[in-house]
């Protein structure tokens, strides 16, 4: 990966332009997320103004949403909604797999074992139809960062919704500030499913944690590129700013290029590292980690996705409230969509055969406690990439 081409998204768009580019299909939207508490817990202090999703996974019949416990009052940290609903509808999330895994949100923190979920940021499907759920083990991470449990992976068979595997991380790979917030399942090296490698982003104690599922081994790989850049720790979205010095969180994997792309939240850069450098085992003392600068963006971003067919990388510059793509092989760049209303803080991008799916949240308002129930604050959006408008988009781009 020697291509260090700088890519910038054209953002000097006409001020009167409310939307641009491909159609943005709003699959679901909410002002705030509401849950029905289980019997006997109707008086629990649920706080919808603190519940914001960061993780997305899609199956044939369900959409999975992860809602970390950034602040108090988040009832369930992993939930599902039906995949096929009326466009723009607001289905009520259902705790996954059931309420018994979410005792921490029901006020049972002191009596609930760590078998349940504390705070889930993201989850991923493997090729065996199983869902790998990454639990950070941390409560109220924005306010006071309470670690109630060590982070863990819990694997569900989606045919039965039963746990088929648990992974506890050894203390050698953890740090006091460890916050595991994202994961990639790599089934291209030594086998699929229980033979896969997993790459996990430690956002607050910046590193990539590697898990060898075949041998049940774990190690850390760290590099200065995984740390936040203080010059980019403040984000401005639709003229509203907030500061959050987060390290590596966005991840995307190219099996054909044998490369992991990653980005801290607080940076304007995307980096890459060969997967061979991650999977060979723990780096030796003073060993240099072969990280390369893949490119620079017009502003910070969080979610990354990659089309495995042609290795096009998708990302969303926060300030420009846009969706863009870049191909590291051809250096082709595209501004796919621009919409200050619909594209705000894309915390998750997912490549699927029917297009790019992403979560759009007004996170800046959740973070600053200015969110209100009178506006739409949370959306699941799909961008179809097989339409004629996508094929003709290049004719309307400027760089």
Secondary structure, DSSP 8 states (H G I E B T S, - for coil): --------------TT---EES--EEEEEESS------TT-TTS---GGG----EEEE-SSEEEEE---SSTT---SEEEEESS--TTB----EESS-GGG-GGGGT-TTT--TTS-S-EEEEEE-TTSEEEEEE--EESTTTT-EE-S--EEEEEETTTTEEEEEEE--GGG--TT--EEEEEEE-SSS-SGGG-EEEEEETTTTEEEEEETTTTEEEEE--GGGS--GGG-EEEETTEEEE----EEEEEEETTTTEEEEEESS-SEEEEEEHHHHHT-S--TT----EEEEEE-SS----EEEETTTTEEEE--TTTTEEEEEETTT--EEEEEE-TTT-S-EEEEEEETTEEEEEEE-HHHHHTT---TTS--EEEEEE-SSSHHHHTGGGG---
